Amino acid sequence: MDNFIIFLALITFCSTLIGGAVIIKFKKYLPYFFAFAAGSLIAVSFLDLLPESLELSNSIGLPIRNIMLVIVFSFFFYSFLERFFLTHPAEGHEGHNHIMGPIGAGSLVIHSFLDGIAIGAAFHVNPAIGSIVALAVISHDFTDGINTVAVMLKNKQTTRRAITFLIFDALAPVIGVVAATALDIPQTVLALILAFFVGEFLYIGAATLFPETRKEMSKGIILAMALGIIVITILTSLI
């Protein structure tokens, strides 16, 4: 495996761990991190992943409708995942409240594994797109670390158990990268995988992260989101 891919995988690991620590120490700045991540994820979906998926599908004769259906399914899948596993139950259901911690954090671990698959799959296309996807995932994994700790602690789990799930969440994308880069992925599957992550990144950016920024729509929030978009725009235009 390329050393650069290993390096990026290790950064995702560190990004997740740092995110889990930041939720405690720098909580008041979280909206700005969310805004940057939202902008970068939405931009990378439209400026990088989607064009690459469509280009691949065109080269192999895969109907564009299939790509679009995968994007819609992906968006719905993550909406379903968040609705039934990452939301908090109503007050008065304490037993369910306890179990929702591991369920929610476990779902985030699976999601982080899929993020690693996204990086590995993108490197199958070329190192440039792989690097851009990795940057988007690194930005998102920071918030994944935050969310993992938050879900556990809000559902009456101990700090020790929260840290355990945080470590699992940090390791998951590394394992995903290794799994994806070790496999020979057919172009048809690759085009569909990229399309799947278009839906995922759009959902996370527009439906999960962006609403968090609306709680504090200051000029700083808008600038942070614009910065995320600008960074991805520059990267995609340079390579």
C-alpha positions as CSV (number, residue, x, y, z in Angstrom):
1,M,0.0,0.0,0.0
2,D,1.2,3.5,-0.9
3,N,2.8,5.3,2.1
4,F,0.8,8.5,1.3
5,I,-2.5,6.5,1.7
6,I,-1.3,5.2,5.0
7,F,-0.4,8.7,6.1
8,L,-3.9,10.0,5.2
9,A,-5.5,7.0,7.0
10,L,-3.5,7.9,10.1
11,I,-4.7,11.6,9.8
12,T,-8.3,10.4,9.8
13,F,-7.5,8.4,13.0
14,C,-6.0,11.5,14.7
15,S,-8.9,13.7,13.4
16,T,-11.5,11.5,15.1
17,L,-9.6,11.4,18.4
18,I,-9.1,15.2,18.4
19,G,-12.8,15.7,17.6
20,G,-13.7,13.7,20.7
21,A,-11.4,15.8,22.8
22,V,-12.5,19.1,21.4
23,I,-16.2,18.6,22.4
24,I,-15.1,19.0,26.0
25,K,-12.5,21.8,25.7
26,F,-13.7,24.0,22.8
27,K,-17.4,23.4,22.7
28,K,-18.2,27.1,22.1
29,Y,-16.4,27.0,18.7
30,L,-18.2,23.9,17.4
31,P,-20.6,25.8,15.1
32,Y,-17.6,27.1,13.1
33,F,-16.1,23.6,12.7
34,F,-19.6,22.3,11.6
35,A,-19.9,25.1,9.1
36,F,-16.5,24.5,7.5
37,A,-17.3,20.7,7.3
38,A,-20.7,21.3,5.8
39,G,-19.3,23.6,3.1
40,S,-16.5,21.2,2.2
41,L,-18.7,18.1,2.1
42,I,-21.3,19.7,-0.1
43,A,-18.6,21.2,-2.4
44,V,-16.7,17.9,-2.8
45,S,-20.0,16.1,-3.6
46,F,-20.8,18.4,-6.6
47,L,-17.3,19.4,-7.7
48,D,-15.5,16.1,-7.4
49,L,-17.3,12.9,-6.6
50,L,-20.4,13.4,-8.8
51,P,-18.4,14.4,-11.9
52,E,-16.0,11.5,-11.5
53,S,-18.8,9.0,-11.0
54,L,-20.6,10.3,-14.1
55,E,-17.4,10.2,-16.1
56,L,-16.8,6.6,-15.1
57,S,-20.4,5.6,-15.9
58,N,-20.2,7.2,-19.3
59,S,-16.9,5.4,-20.1
60,I,-18.4,1.9,-19.3
61,G,-21.9,2.5,-20.6
62,L,-23.6,2.5,-17.2
63,P,-26.9,4.5,-17.3
64,I,-26.7,7.8,-15.6
65,R,-30.1,7.1,-14.0
66,N,-28.5,4.3,-12.1
67,I,-26.0,6.7,-10.6
68,M,-28.8,9.1,-9.6
69,L,-30.8,6.3,-8.0
70,V,-27.8,5.3,-5.9
71,I,-27.4,8.9,-4.8
72,V,-31.1,9.1,-3.8
73,F,-30.9,5.7,-2.0
74,S,-27.7,6.8,-0.1
75,F,-29.3,10.1,1.0
76,F,-32.4,8.1,2.2
77,F,-30.2,5.5,3.9
78,Y,-28.3,8.0,6.0
79,S,-31.6,9.8,6.8
80,F,-33.0,6.5,8.0
81,L,-29.8,5.7,10.0
82,E,-29.9,9.0,11.8
83,R,-33.7,9.0,12.4
84,F,-33.8,5.6,14.0
85,F,-30.3,5.2,15.6
86,L,-28.8,8.6,16.2
87,T,-31.8,10.6,17.6
88,H,-32.6,10.6,21.3
89,P,-35.7,8.9,22.7
90,A,-38.3,10.9,24.5
91,E,-37.9,11.5,28.2
92,G,-39.2,8.9,30.5
93,H,-37.7,5.9,28.5
94,E,-34.6,5.6,30.5
95,G,-33.9,2.0,29.5
96,H,-34.0,2.8,25.8
97,N,-32.0,5.9,26.6
98,H,-29.1,3.8,27.9
99,I,-29.0,1.5,24.9
100,M,-29.2,4.3,22.4
101,G,-25.6,5.3,23.4
102,P,-23.9,2.2,22.1
103,I,-26.3,1.9,19.2
104,G,-25.7,5.5,18.1
105,A,-22.0,5.3,18.6
106,G,-21.8,1.9,16.9
107,S,-23.6,3.4,13.9
108,L,-21.0,6.1,13.7
109,V,-18.3,3.5,13.8
110,I,-19.9,1.8,10.8
111,H,-20.2,5.1,9.1
112,S,-16.5,5.9,9.7
113,F,-15.6,2.5,8.2
114,L,-17.5,3.5,5.1
115,D,-15.6,6.8,5.0
116,G,-12.4,4.8,4.8
117,I,-13.9,2.7,2.0
118,A,-14.6,6.0,0.2
119,I,-10.9,7.1,0.5
120,G,-9.6,3.7,-0.8
121,A,-12.2,3.6,-3.6
122,A,-11.3,7.1,-4.7
123,F,-7.6,6.2,-4.9
124,H,-8.6,3.4,-7.3
125,V,-9.6,6.2,-9.7
126,N,-6.4,8.3,-9.2
127,P,-4.4,9.8,-6.3
128,A,-5.7,13.3,-6.9
129,I,-9.4,12.4,-6.3
130,G,-8.3,10.2,-3.5
131,S,-6.6,13.1,-1.8
132,I,-9.6,15.3,-2.1
133,V,-12.0,12.7,-0.7
134,A,-9.5,12.1,2.1
135,L,-9.5,15.8,3.0
136,A,-13.3,15.8,3.1
137,V,-13.4,12.7,5.2
138,I,-10.8,14.0,7.6
139,S,-12.9,17.2,8.1
140,H,-16.0,15.0,8.7
141,D,-14.2,12.5,10.9
142,F,-13.4,15.4,13.3
143,T,-17.2,15.9,13.8
144,D,-17.6,12.1,14.0
145,G,-15.4,12.1,17.0
146,I,-17.4,14.8,18.6
147,N,-20.7,13.0,17.8
148,T,-19.5,9.7,19.2
149,V,-18.6,11.1,22.6
150,A,-21.7,13.3,22.6
151,V,-24.1,10.4,21.9
152,M,-22.5,8.2,24.6
153,L,-22.4,10.8,27.3
154,K,-25.9,12.2,26.6
155,N,-27.3,8.6,26.9
156,K,-25.9,8.1,30.4
157,Q,-22.8,6.1,29.4
158,T,-19.5,6.5,31.3
159,T,-16.6,8.5,30.0
160,R,-14.5,5.4,29.8
161,R,-17.1,3.7,27.5
162,A,-17.3,6.8,25.5
163,I,-13.5,6.8,25.0
164,T,-13.7,3.1,24.0
165,F,-16.2,3.9,21.2
166,L,-14.2,6.9,20.2
167,I,-11.1,4.7,19.7
168,F,-13.2,2.2,17.6
169,D,-14.5,5.1,15.6
170,A,-11.0,6.4,15.0
171,L,-9.8,2.9,13.9
172,A,-12.7,2.3,11.6
173,P,-11.7,4.5,8.6
174,V,-8.2,3.2,8.8
175,I,-9.5,-0.4,8.4
176,G,-11.8,0.8,5.6
177,V,-8.9,2.3,3.7
178,V,-6.9,-0.9,4.0
179,A,-9.8,-3.0,2.9
180,A,-10.6,-0.9,-0.1
181,T,-7.0,-0.4,-1.4
182,A,-6.4,-4.2,-1.0
183,L,-9.2,-5.1,-3.3
184,D,-9.5,-4.8,-7.1
185,I,-12.7,-2.9,-7.5
186,P,-14.4,-3.1,-11.0
187,Q,-15.2,0.3,-12.6
188,T,-18.9,-0.3,-12.5
189,V,-18.8,-0.9,-8.7
190,L,-16.4,2.0,-8.3
191,A,-18.8,4.4,-10.1
192,L,-21.7,3.2,-7.8
193,I,-19.6,3.5,-4.7
194,L,-18.6,7.1,-5.6
195,A,-22.3,7.9,-6.2
196,F,-23.2,6.4,-2.9
197,F,-20.8,8.7,-1.1
198,V,-22.3,11.7,-3.0
199,G,-25.6,11.0,-1.3
200,E,-23.8,10.4,2.0
201,F,-21.8,13.6,1.9
202,L,-24.8,15.7,0.8
203,Y,-26.8,14.4,3.6
204,I,-24.1,14.9,6.3
205,G,-23.3,18.4,5.0
206,A,-26.8,19.7,4.2
207,A,-29.0,17.8,6.6
208,T,-26.8,17.1,9.6
209,L,-24.0,19.7,9.8
210,F,-25.7,22.8,8.2
211,P,-28.7,22.8,10.6
212,E,-26.3,22.9,13.5
213,T,-24.8,26.1,12.1
214,R,-28.2,27.8,11.8
215,K,-28.4,28.0,15.6
216,E,-25.8,30.7,15.4
217,M,-25.9,32.3,11.9
218,S,-23.2,34.9,12.5
219,K,-20.9,36.3,9.8
220,G,-18.2,34.0,11.2
221,I,-20.4,31.0,10.6
222,I,-21.0,32.1,7.0
223,L,-17.3,32.7,6.4
224,A,-16.4,29.3,7.8
225,M,-18.8,27.6,5.5
226,A,-17.6,29.7,2.5
227,L,-14.0,28.8,3.5
228,G,-14.9,25.1,3.3
229,I,-16.4,25.6,-0.2
230,I,-13.4,27.7,-1.4
231,V,-10.8,25.2,-0.2
232,I,-12.5,22.4,-2.1
233,T,-13.0,24.6,-5.2
234,I,-9.3,25.5,-5.3
235,L,-8.2,21.9,-4.8
236,T,-10.5,20.6,-7.5
237,S,-9.4,23.2,-10.0
238,L,-5.6,22.7,-9.4
239,I,-5.6,18.9,-10.1
